[in-house]
Amino acid sequence: MTQAFSNIRILDFTQVLAGPFAAQQLSLLGAEVIKVEQPGDGDQIRRLICGDELRAQGLSPSYLMCNVNKRGIVLDLKSPEAKEIVTRLIKESDVVMENFKAGQMDRLGFGYDFSKSIKPDVIYCSISGYGQKGPKAGVPAYDGAIQAASGMMNVNGHPETGPTRAGFFLVDMTTGLTAALAISSALYRRRETGEGQHLDVAMLDSALTLQASRLVCHTVEGEEARLDGNESITRMPTANVYGTADGHLQIAAVQEAQVKALFDTIGIGALLDDPRYGDRDGRIEHGEFLKGQISAALASDSADNWVEKLQAAKVPIAKIKRYADVVADEQMAHRDILVDVDGPPSLGGSQRLVAAAYMANVDGPAVRHGAPDHGQHTDEVLGEIGFSEAEIAGFHDSGAV
């Protein structure tokens, strides 16, 4: 199997979500990833988010997902021995990744300039909240803070309840994908030029890019966003969330043919004969009345029945599902997005995790093994980069590893 990054080695100093997820995405395409964690609890994500029992073991579901295919070592970056160990690791690596506060790796002695002096064509990816330069460069940031700082929360929520953060780590995961793309591009450029480079990936930039289609309404025309709730930015009453007899639907009928099909199928087609509702502008002007008519019609039947009827009429529609419904959906059997992965040795068994968001007909993304226990491969990796058994034992005795 020859994957895109089969001969690439990544030295991963990142933790939590954005950085580990970026490295995970590259590992799914064959990259060898060496995950470096601090002594003690290691990566913060081991004991954060969901799964009380697993978090207590330092093996949260998010940790297990973001760190598949990696080998893990423990290293105290402040120890006297760290410089020689990191130097040897960098010599054997194509990519170095870190997500400390801006400047922290330089202060530790392992920044881009140091790495480049060891490996001239190294690709060094720094992930942070606000970037490596500017007045906010050193400000700590988590997903929720960047959702707020990027304006994202100001367009997410209802006028009655105020700004709302997304119910998952939208910025972290998007930043991870951004970093994976940046590293992939840098690797391709290095193949063409022989040169490495320093990549500066900011969570803020990723959050703004994700909002680009909405943000340009302000940068180009000065339009200030508002809290729309579930209403589409188009303001069309036919693009909204509606209740049914037993659940909720997201309807996105924005083309004239779709609007007609929607109204006819739910039994209010005669309204379109009224000139007040005959075109888009009129329907927006009388949106509250039409939303009431649509709501009343949809309340007469179940969500599943409406989905069947409206999809048959070619109306864009989906039932709002719980995760349990999503996982059980028959479409999942035709995708590789959810995979059963063996857990670390201390956990055993297997867990169903999220893999890559696409499939390929040959040499595509693949999970080779599960996430590592804390420091599981320390001795193995140190031996591979030339340290003797006696030297490795000394590192353990000193607390460096």
Secondary structure as a PSIPRED ss2 file (coil, helix, strand):
# PSIPRED VFORMAT (PSIPRED V4.0)

   1 M C   1.000  0.000  0.000
   2 T C   1.000  0.000  0.000
   3 Q C   1.000  0.000  0.000
   4 A C   1.000  0.000  0.000
   5 F C   1.000  0.000  0.000
   6 S C   1.000  0.000  0.000
   7 N C   1.000  0.000  0.000
   8 I C   1.000  0.000  0.000
   9 R E   0.000  0.000  1.000
  10 I E   0.000  0.000  1.000
  11 L E   0.000  0.000  1.000
  12 D E   0.000  0.000  1.000
  13 F C   1.000  0.000  0.000
  14 T C   1.000  0.000  0.000
  15 Q C   1.000  0.000  0.000
  16 V C   1.000  0.000  0.000
  17 L C   1.000  0.000  0.000
  18 A H   0.000  1.000  0.000
  19 G H   0.000  1.000  0.000
  20 P H   0.000  1.000  0.000
  21 F H   0.000  1.000  0.000
  22 A H   0.000  1.000  0.000
  23 A H   0.000  1.000  0.000
  24 Q H   0.000  1.000  0.000
  25 Q H   0.000  1.000  0.000
  26 L H   0.000  1.000  0.000
  27 S H   0.000  1.000  0.000
  28 L C   1.000  0.000  0.000
  29 L C   1.000  0.000  0.000
  30 G C   1.000  0.000  0.000
  31 A C   1.000  0.000  0.000
  32 E E   0.000  0.000  1.000
  33 V E   0.000  0.000  1.000
  34 I E   0.000  0.000  1.000
  35 K E   0.000  0.000  1.000
  36 V E   0.000  0.000  1.000
  37 E E   0.000  0.000  1.000
  38 Q C   1.000  0.000  0.000
  39 P C   1.000  0.000  0.000
  40 G C   1.000  0.000  0.000
  41 D C   1.000  0.000  0.000
  42 G C   1.000  0.000  0.000
  43 D C   1.000  0.000  0.000
  44 Q H   0.000  1.000  0.000
  45 I H   0.000  1.000  0.000
  46 R H   0.000  1.000  0.000
  47 R H   0.000  1.000  0.000
  48 L C   1.000  0.000  0.000
  49 I C   1.000  0.000  0.000
  50 C C   1.000  0.000  0.000
  51 G C   1.000  0.000  0.000
  52 D H   0.000  1.000  0.000
  53 E H   0.000  1.000  0.000
  54 L H   0.000  1.000  0.000
  55 R H   0.000  1.000  0.000
  56 A H   0.000  1.000  0.000
  57 Q C   1.000  0.000  0.000
  58 G C   1.000  0.000  0.000
  59 L C   1.000  0.000  0.000
  60 S C   1.000  0.000  0.000
  61 P H   0.000  1.000  0.000
  62 S H   0.000  1.000  0.000
  63 Y H   0.000  1.000  0.000
  64 L H   0.000  1.000  0.000
  65 M H   0.000  1.000  0.000
  66 C H   0.000  1.000  0.000
  67 N C   1.000  0.000  0.000
  68 V C   1.000  0.000  0.000
  69 N C   1.000  0.000  0.000
  70 K E   0.000  0.000  1.000
  71 R E   0.000  0.000  1.000
  72 G E   0.000  0.000  1.000
  73 I E   0.000  0.000  1.000
  74 V E   0.000  0.000  1.000
  75 L C   1.000  0.000  0.000
  76 D C   1.000  0.000  0.000
  77 L C   1.000  0.000  0.000
  78 K C   1.000  0.000  0.000
  79 S C   1.000  0.000  0.000
  80 P C   1.000  0.000  0.000
  81 E C   1.000  0.000  0.000
  82 A H   0.000  1.000  0.000
  83 K H   0.000  1.000  0.000
  84 E H   0.000  1.000  0.000
  85 I H   0.000  1.000  0.000
  86 V H   0.000  1.000  0.000
  87 T H   0.000  1.000  0.000
  88 R H   0.000  1.000  0.000
  89 L H   0.000  1.000  0.000
  90 I H   0.000  1.000  0.000
  91 K H   0.000  1.000  0.000
  92 E C   1.000  0.000  0.000
  93 S C   1.000  0.000  0.000
  94 D C   1.000  0.000  0.000
  95 V E   0.000  0.000  1.000
  96 V E   0.000  0.000  1.000
  97 M E   0.000  0.000  1.000
  98 E E   0.000  0.000  1.000
  99 N C   1.000  0.000  0.000
 100 F C   1.000  0.000  0.000
 101 K C   1.000  0.000  0.000
 102 A C   1.000  0.000  0.000
 103 G C   1.000  0.000  0.000
 104 Q H   0.000  1.000  0.000
 105 M H   0.000  1.000  0.000
 106 D H   0.000  1.000  0.000
 107 R H   0.000  1.000  0.000
 108 L H   0.000  1.000  0.000
 109 G C   1.000  0.000  0.000
 110 F C   1.000  0.000  0.000
 111 G C   1.000  0.000  0.000
 112 Y H   0.000  1.000  0.000
 113 D H   0.000  1.000  0.000
 114 F H   0.000  1.000  0.000
 115 S H   0.000  1.000  0.000
 116 K H   0.000  1.000  0.000
 117 S H   0.000  1.000  0.000
 118 I H   0.000  1.000  0.000
 119 K C   1.000  0.000  0.000
 120 P C   1.000  0.000  0.000
 121 D C   1.000  0.000  0.000
 122 V C   1.000  0.000  0.000
 123 I E   0.000  0.000  1.000
 124 Y E   0.000  0.000  1.000
 125 C E   0.000  0.000  1.000
 126 S E   0.000  0.000  1.000
 127 I E   0.000  0.000  1.000
 128 S E   0.000  0.000  1.000
 129 G C   1.000  0.000  0.000
 130 Y C   1.000  0.000  0.000
 131 G C   1.000  0.000  0.000
 132 Q C   1.000  0.000  0.000
 133 K C   1.000  0.000  0.000
 134 G C   1.000  0.000  0.000
 135 P C   1.000  0.000  0.000
 136 K C   1.000  0.000  0.000
 137 A C   1.000  0.000  0.000
 138 G C   1.000  0.000  0.000
 139 V C   1.000  0.000  0.000
 140 P C   1.000  0.000  0.000
 141 A C   1.000  0.000  0.000
 142 Y C   1.000  0.000  0.000
 143 D H   0.000  1.000  0.000
 144 G H   0.000  1.000  0.000
 145 A H   0.000  1.000  0.000
 146 I H   0.000  1.000  0.000
 147 Q H   0.000  1.000  0.000
 148 A H   0.000  1.000  0.000
 149 A H   0.000  1.000  0.000
 150 S C   1.000  0.000  0.000
 151 G C   1.000  0.000  0.000
 152 M H   0.000  1.000  0.000
 153 M H   0.000  1.000  0.000
 154 N H   0.000  1.000  0.000
 155 V H   0.000  1.000  0.000
 156 N C   1.000  0.000  0.000
 157 G E   0.000  0.000  1.000
 158 H E   0.000  0.000  1.000
 159 P C   1.000  0.000  0.000
 160 E C   1.000  0.000  0.000
 161 T C   1.000  0.000  0.000
 162 G E   0.000  0.000  1.000
 163 P E   0.000  0.000  1.000
 164 T C   1.000  0.000  0.000
 165 R C   1.000  0.000  0.000
 166 A C   1.000  0.000  0.000
 167 G C   1.000  0.000  0.000
 168 F C   1.000  0.000  0.000
 169 F C   1.000  0.000  0.000
 170 L H   0.000  1.000  0.000
 171 V H   0.000  1.000  0.000
 172 D H   0.000  1.000  0.000
 173 M H   0.000  1.000  0.000
 174 T H   0.000  1.000  0.000
 175 T H   0.000  1.000  0.000
 176 G H   0.000  1.000  0.000
 177 L H   0.000  1.000  0.000
 178 T H   0.000  1.000  0.000
 179 A H   0.000  1.000  0.000
 180 A H   0.000  1.000  0.000
 181 L H   0.000  1.000  0.000
 182 A H   0.000  1.000  0.000
 183 I H   0.000  1.000  0.000
 184 S H   0.000  1.000  0.000
 185 S H   0.000  1.000  0.000
 186 A H   0.000  1.000  0.000
 187 L H   0.000  1.000  0.000
 188 Y H   0.000  1.000  0.000
 189 R H   0.000  1.000  0.000
 190 R H   0.000  1.000  0.000
 191 R H   0.000  1.000  0.000
 192 E H   0.000  1.000  0.000
 193 T H   0.000  1.000  0.000
 194 G C   1.000  0.000  0.000
 195 E C   1.000  0.000  0.000
 196 G C   1.000  0.000  0.000
 197 Q E   0.000  0.000  1.000
 198 H E   0.000  0.000  1.000
 199 L E   0.000  0.000  1.000
 200 D E   0.000  0.000  1.000
 201 V E   0.000  0.000  1.000
 202 A E   0.000  0.000  1.000
 203 M H   0.000  1.000  0.000
 204 L H   0.000  1.000  0.000
 205 D H   0.000  1.000  0.000
 206 S H   0.000  1.000  0.000
 207 A H   0.000  1.000  0.000
 208 L H   0.000  1.000  0.000
 209 T H   0.000  1.000  0.000
 210 L H   0.000  1.000  0.000
 211 Q C   1.000  0.000  0.000
 212 A H   0.000  1.000  0.000
 213 S H   0.000  1.000  0.000
 214 R H   0.000  1.000  0.000
 215 L H   0.000  1.000  0.000
 216 V H   0.000  1.000  0.000
 217 C H   0.000  1.000  0.000
 218 H H   0.000  1.000  0.000
 219 T H   0.000  1.000  0.000
 220 V H   0.000  1.000  0.000
 221 E H   0.000  1.000  0.000
 222 G C   1.000  0.000  0.000
 223 E C   1.000  0.000  0.000
 224 E C   1.000  0.000  0.000
 225 A C   1.000  0.000  0.000
 226 R C   1.000  0.000  0.000
 227 L C   1.000  0.000  0.000
 228 D C   1.000  0.000  0.000
 229 G C   1.000  0.000  0.000
 230 N C   1.000  0.000  0.000
 231 E C   1.000  0.000  0.000
 232 S C   1.000  0.000  0.000
 233 I C   1.000  0.000  0.000
 234 T C   1.000  0.000  0.000
 235 R C   1.000  0.000  0.000
 236 M C   1.000  0.000  0.000
 237 P C   1.000  0.000  0.000
 238 T C   1.000  0.000  0.000
 239 A E   0.000  0.000  1.000
 240 N E   0.000  0.000  1.000
 241 V E   0.000  0.000  1.000
 242 Y E   0.000  0.000  1.000
 243 G E   0.000  0.000  1.000
 244 T C   1.000  0.000  0.000
 245 A C   1.000  0.000  0.000
 246 D C   1.000  0.000  0.000
 247 G C   1.000  0.000  0.000
 248 H E   0.000  0.000  1.000
 249 L E   0.000  0.000  1.000
 250 Q E   0.000  0.000  1.000
 251 I E   0.000  0.000  1.000
 252 A E   0.000  0.000  1.000
 253 A C   1.000  0.000  0.000
 254 V C   1.000  0.000  0.000
 255 Q C   1.000  0.000  0.000
 256 E H   0.000  1.000  0.000
 257 A H   0.000  1.000  0.000
 258 Q H   0.000  1.000  0.000
 259 V H   0.000  1.000  0.000
 260 K H   0.000  1.000  0.000
 261 A H   0.000  1.000  0.000
 262 L H   0.000  1.000  0.000
 263 F H   0.000  1.000  0.000
 264 D H   0.000  1.000  0.000
 265 T H   0.000  1.000  0.000
 266 I H   0.000  1.000  0.000
 267 G C   1.000  0.000  0.000
 268 I C   1.000  0.000  0.000
 269 G H   0.000  1.000  0.000
 270 A H   0.000  1.000  0.000
 271 L H   0.000  1.000  0.000
 272 L H   0.000  1.000  0.000
 273 D H   0.000  1.000  0.000
 274 D C   1.000  0.000  0.000
 275 P H   0.000  1.000  0.000
 276 R H   0.000  1.000  0.000
 277 Y H   0.000  1.000  0.000
 278 G C   1.000  0.000  0.000
 279 D C   1.000  0.000  0.000
 280 R H   0.000  1.000  0.000
 281 D H   0.000  1.000  0.000
 282 G H   0.000  1.000  0.000
 283 R H   0.000  1.000  0.000
 284 I H   0.000  1.000  0.000
 285 E H   0.000  1.000  0.000
 286 H C   1.000  0.000  0.000
 287 G H   0.000  1.000  0.000
 288 E H   0.000  1.000  0.000
 289 F H   0.000  1.000  0.000
 290 L H   0.000  1.000  0.000
 291 K H   0.000  1.000  0.000
 292 G H   0.000  1.000  0.000
 293 Q H   0.000  1.000  0.000
 294 I H   0.000  1.000  0.000
 295 S H   0.000  1.000  0.000
 296 A H   0.000  1.000  0.000
 297 A H   0.000  1.000  0.000
 298 L H   0.000  1.000  0.000
 299 A C   1.000  0.000  0.000
 300 S C   1.000  0.000  0.000
 301 D C   1.000  0.000  0.000
 302 S C   1.000  0.000  0.000
 303 A H   0.000  1.000  0.000
 304 D H   0.000  1.000  0.000
 305 N H   0.000  1.000  0.000
 306 W H   0.000  1.000  0.000
 307 V H   0.000  1.000  0.000
 308 E H   0.000  1.000  0.000
 309 K H   0.000  1.000  0.000
 310 L H   0.000  1.000  0.000
 311 Q H   0.000  1.000  0.000
 312 A H   0.000  1.000  0.000
 313 A C   1.000  0.000  0.000
 314 K C   1.000  0.000  0.000
 315 V C   1.000  0.000  0.000
 316 P C   1.000  0.000  0.000
 317 I E   0.000  0.000  1.000
 318 A E   0.000  0.000  1.000
 319 K E   0.000  0.000  1.000
 320 I C   1.000  0.000  0.000
 321 K C   1.000  0.000  0.000
 322 R C   1.000  0.000  0.000
 323 Y H   0.000  1.000  0.000
 324 A H   0.000  1.000  0.000
 325 D H   0.000  1.000  0.000
 326 V H   0.000  1.000  0.000
 327 V H   0.000  1.000  0.000
 328 A H   0.000  1.000  0.000
 329 D C   1.000  0.000  0.000
 330 E H   0.000  1.000  0.000
 331 Q H   0.000  1.000  0.000
 332 M H   0.000  1.000  0.000
 333 A H   0.000  1.000  0.000
 334 H H   0.000  1.000  0.000
 335 R C   1.000  0.000  0.000
 336 D C   1.000  0.000  0.000
 337 I C   1.000  0.000  0.000
 338 L E   0.000  0.000  1.000
 339 V E   0.000  0.000  1.000
 340 D E   0.000  0.000  1.000
 341 V E   0.000  0.000  1.000
 342 D E   0.000  0.000  1.000
 343 G C   1.000  0.000  0.000
 344 P C   1.000  0.000  0.000
 345 P C   1.000  0.000  0.000
 346 S C   1.000  0.000  0.000
 347 L C   1.000  0.000  0.000
 348 G C   1.000  0.000  0.000
 349 G C   1.000  0.000  0.000
 350 S E   0.000  0.000  1.000
 351 Q E   0.000  0.000  1.000
 352 R E   0.000  0.000  1.000
 353 L E   0.000  0.000  1.000
 354 V E   0.000  0.000  1.000
 355 A C   1.000  0.000  0.000
 356 A C   1.000  0.000  0.000
 357 A C   1.000  0.000  0.000
 358 Y C   1.000  0.000  0.000
 359 M C   1.000  0.000  0.000
 360 A C   1.000  0.000  0.000
 361 N C   1.000  0.000  0.000
 362 V C   1.000  0.000  0.000
 363 D C   1.000  0.000  0.000
 364 G C   1.000  0.000  0.000
 365 P C   1.000  0.000  0.000
 366 A C   1.000  0.000  0.000
 367 V C   1.000  0.000  0.000
 368 R C   1.000  0.000  0.000
 369 H C   1.000  0.000  0.000
 370 G C   1.000  0.000  0.000
 371 A C   1.000  0.000  0.000
 372 P C   1.000  0.000  0.000
 373 D C   1.000  0.000  0.000
 374 H C   1.000  0.000  0.000
 375 G C   1.000  0.000  0.000
 376 Q C   1.000  0.000  0.000
 377 H C   1.000  0.000  0.000
 378 T H   0.000  1.000  0.000
 379 D H   0.000  1.000  0.000
 380 E H   0.000  1.000  0.000
 381 V H   0.000  1.000  0.000
 382 L H   0.000  1.000  0.000
 383 G H   0.000  1.000  0.000
 384 E H   0.000  1.000  0.000
 385 I C   1.000  0.000  0.000
 386 G C   1.000  0.000  0.000
 387 F C   1.000  0.000  0.000
 388 S C   1.000  0.000  0.000
 389 E H   0.000  1.000  0.000
 390 A H   0.000  1.000  0.000
 391 E H   0.000  1.000  0.000
 392 I H   0.000  1.000  0.000
 393 A H   0.000  1.000  0.000
 394 G H   0.000  1.000  0.000
 395 F H   0.000  1.000  0.000
 396 H H   0.000  1.000  0.000
 397 D H   0.000  1.000  0.000
 398 S H   0.000  1.000  0.000
 399 G C   1.000  0.000  0.000
 400 A C   1.000  0.000  0.000
 401 V C   1.000  0.000  0.000
